[in-house]
Amino acid sequence: MVQRANIVAKEKKLKLEVMFQDEARFGRMNDVKRCWSFGNNRPNVPKQMVREYVYIYGAFNPVSGESDMIILPSMTKEAMNCFLDILSKRHPDKLILLICDGAPNHKEAAITIPDNIIIQKIPPRSPQINPSENMWEEIREKFFYNRIFNSIESLSDRISKAILWYEGQHDIIKSITGWDWINNGILNGLKDN
């Protein structure tokens, strides 16, 4: 898969970038988590059950640690088209092999794929092989742990801070998404054919 994409990239005189894509829902409903407290003090952690959500669409390169994430209001084919358009414009000099799951909004008949993106699907019912899934847990743990939000705007502001922080943390992205078997497969596929 990487070798074929590398051949296409060379034909188009572009550099190949392999990225794993996924989206995740973030909302105003929170789960109370364990936390540290001073001795004999039970922490007060609020619980919230407001059904308002936004989605983070993200693509992660496990070799370089580069990431591209945006906030969108829904998980639809229109939102996926918006994400693909932005991803394509952020990397005009690259051919992106985008590896994603088989969600309904990823169906090639339903979306418009830019010229510098190739979409490859992972096998059905196997989210455990998509390393981008781990990024959502990381973001939730570091930025949303025992927090409530007064509005969808304050939630979006917090997500924006998380996105901007992680887009500059290539080593952290590599440590979360750069599994040996993935990196080896990508690097072997990028060798001259």
Residue pairs with C-beta under 8 A, 6 or more apart in sequence:
1 97
1 120
1 189
2 16
2 18
2 97
2 185
2 186
2 188
2 189
2 190
3 189
3 193
5 16
5 18
5 95
5 97
5 118
5 120
5 189
6 16
6 189
6 190
6 193
7 193
8 95
8 118
9 15
9 16
9 94
9 95
12 95
12 116
14 93
14 94
14 95
14 116
15 93
15 94
15 95
16 94
16 95
16 96
16 97
16 190
17 61
17 64
17 66
17 91
17 94
17 95
17 96
17 97
18 61
18 62
18 63
18 96
18 97
18 99
18 186
18 189
19 59
19 60
19 61
19 66
19 68
19 96
19 97
19 98
19 99
20 59
20 60
20 62
20 98
20 99
20 100
20 130
20 131
20 132
20 177
20 182
21 57
21 58
21 59
21 60
21 98
21 99
21 100
21 132
22 58
22 100
22 101
22 130
22 132
22 133
22 135
22 136
23 55
23 56
23 57
23 58
23 72
23 75
23 83
23 103
24 55
24 56
24 58
24 136
24 139
25 53
25 54
25 55
25 75
26 53
26 54
26 55
26 56
26 140
26 144
26 155
26 159
27 50
27 51
27 52
27 53
27 54
27 155
28 48
28 50
28 51
28 52
28 53
28 148
28 149
28 152
28 155
29 48
29 49
29 50
29 51
30 46
30 47
30 48
30 144
30 146
30 147
30 148
32 45
32 47
32 146
33 45
33 145
33 146
35 43
35 45
35 145
35 146
37 43
45 146
46 148
47 148
48 148
48 149
52 152
52 155
54 71
54 72
54 73
54 152
54 155
54 156
54 159
55 71
55 72
55 73
55 74
55 75
55 79
56 69
56 70
56 71
56 72
56 136
56 139
56 159
56 163
57 69
57 70
57 72
57 79
57 80
57 83
58 67
58 68
58 69
58 70
58 132
58 135
59 67
59 68
59 69
59 87
59 96
59 98
59 132
60 66
60 67
60 131
60 132
60 135
60 173
60 177
61 67
61 173
61 177
62 131
62 173
62 174
62 177
62 178
62 179
62 182
62 183
62 186
63 174
63 178
63 183
63 186
63 187
64 170
64 174
65 169
65 170
65 171
65 172
65 173
65 174
65 177
65 178
66 170
66 173
67 135
67 166
67 167
67 173
68 86
68 87
68 90
68 91
68 167
69 163
69 166
69 167
70 82
70 83
70 86
70 163
71 156
71 159
71 160
71 163
72 79
72 82
72 83
73 79
75 103
75 105
76 105
77 104
77 105
77 107
77 110
77 111
79 105
80 105
80 106
80 110
80 111
81 111
81 112
84 98
84 111
84 112
84 113
84 114
84 117
85 112
85 114
87 96
87 98
87 114
87 117
88 96
88 114
88 115
88 116
88 117
91 116
92 116
94 116
95 116
95 117
95 118
96 116
96 117
96 118
97 118
97 120
98 117
98 118
98 119
98 120
99 120
99 121
99 122
99 130
100 106
100 119
100 120
100 121
100 122
100 130
101 121
101 122
101 127
101 130
102 121
102 122
102 124
104 110
105 111
106 119
106 121
108 119
113 119
122 129
122 130
123 129
127 133
131 176
131 177
131 178
131 179
131 182
132 177
134 176
134 177
135 166
135 173
135 176
135 177
138 166
138 172
138 176
139 162
139 166
142 162
143 158
143 159
143 161
143 162
144 158
147 158
149 155
149 158
166 172
166 173
